[in-house]
Amino acid sequence: MKIKAIKRKQGIGTEVKDATYVEAARWGKYRWWRYLLGLMIILFAWMVAANFASALVALALSGREGVAAFSRLDYAAFGSVGGFVVVMAGFPVFLAGILIAVSLIHQRHPRTLVTAREKISWHRVGHGFVAGFVPWVLLGGLGQYLLYPDSFSFNSDLKTFALFVPIALVITAIQTTTEELFFRGYIVQGASLIWSNRVFLAIVSAVIFTLPHATNPESQEGGWIGMFLGLFVGTGLLFAIVSLIDGTTELAIGAHFANNIAYFLLFNWSGSFFTTPALFSISEYHARFYDITSLVLIPVFLVIVFRLFKRDEASEPVS
């Protein structure tokens, strides 16, 4: 089965039909040096310009003391909401770098990082959200509460929580979508010019996704086992495989948003990189519990997105 895609001419007049988002890498301008240049633009936006944007937000919130706090990575100095905004302020710049690379360097629509069809299927994004949110809350949240109730504390500052909810929804949507467009979109498409083997593409995407997340406190607490199961397999590899099977990054975009928003709004570990005014704060990181949960969630997620939800012809997975 193939996904119905945009009928488009490229190259020397050959018509592209029924393509996946990976095959869309060869639309527009796709010489290897363009991917190298595009990657340099994206990395500059992510590593340099994004930090500058976060520093400007820190300056606006707390003046020079805020810039000093940002330079020493003291996000707690801005408060739970302010620290979250400072950290996340760079993602719109990161996203802009991706859009510039695809639009100007490759001269194709940024939508091709998501799908080769004429429109993004928001129903499919919603399927990914539900498949990621419900099992995570039931197993990772409620399950942990039943096993370790003493480590949970309720956030009684509901006023701050109410203020944080719309901020978290908007900023997290930008953050997770940006990461998916880069790690499961641009990286996979660029790597497909080297070798289109799905195993190769999934591993490359998972490795590159894991590296920048390896310094997070959760990864340090979980050790190499937690890093491998939670980041490499449970997120990086899973989302890459699902995207390659589905032929779009729609499911991964929805699932990634679900995972992060549940973590930011419902169950937040007090020692995490993103300390937020969530409904429940968890005082202790139970590494082995998260390892087991990651392994259980993988088949549950796959069953929900590919078996439970009904798909129309335009969103059938690629055989």
Stockholm file with secondary structure:
# STOCKHOLM 1.0

chainA/1-319         MKIKAIKRKQGIGTEVKDATYVEAARWGKYRWWRYLLGLMIILFAWMVAANFASALVALALSGREGVAAFSRLDYAAFGSVGGFVVVMAGFPVFLAGILIAVSLIHQRHPRTLVTAREKISWHRVGHGFVAGFVPWVLLGGLGQYLLYPDSFSFNSDLKTFALFVPIALVITAIQTTTEELFFRGYIVQGASLIWSNRVFLAIVSAVIFTLPHATNPESQEGGWIGMFLGLFVGTGLLFAIVSLIDGTTELAIGAHFANNIAYFLLFNWSGSFFTTPALFSISEYHARFYDITSLVLIPVFLVIVFRLFKRDEASEPVS
#=GR chainA/1-319 SS CCCCCCCEEETTTEEECSCCTTGGGGSSCCCHHHHHHHHHHHHHIIIIIHHHHHHHHHHHHHHHHHHHHHHTTCGGGGHHHHHHHHHHTTHHHHHHHHHHIIIIISCSCGGGGTCSSSSCCHHHHHHHHHHHHHHIIIIIIIHHHHHCGGGEEECCCHHHHHHHHHHHHHHHHHHHHHHIIIIIIIHHHHHHTTCCCHHHHHHHHHHHHHHHHTTSHHHHHHHHHHIIIIIIIIIIIHHHHHHHHHTSSHHHHHHHHHHHHHHHHTEEETTSSSCCCCSEEESSCCHHHHHHHHHHHHHHHHHIIIIISCCCGGGCCCC
#=GC SS_cons         CCCCCCCEEETTTEEECSCCTTGGGGSSCCCHHHHHHHHHHHHHIIIIIHHHHHHHHHHHHHHHHHHHHHHTTCGGGGHHHHHHHHHHTTHHHHHHHHHHIIIIISCSCGGGGTCSSSSCCHHHHHHHHHHHHHHIIIIIIIHHHHHCGGGEEECCCHHHHHHHHHHHHHHHHHHHHHHIIIIIIIHHHHHHTTCCCHHHHHHHHHHHHHHHHTTSHHHHHHHHHHIIIIIIIIIIIHHHHHHHHHTSSHHHHHHHHHHHHHHHHTEEETTSSSCCCCSEEESSCCHHHHHHHHHHHHHHHHHIIIIISCCCGGGCCCC
//
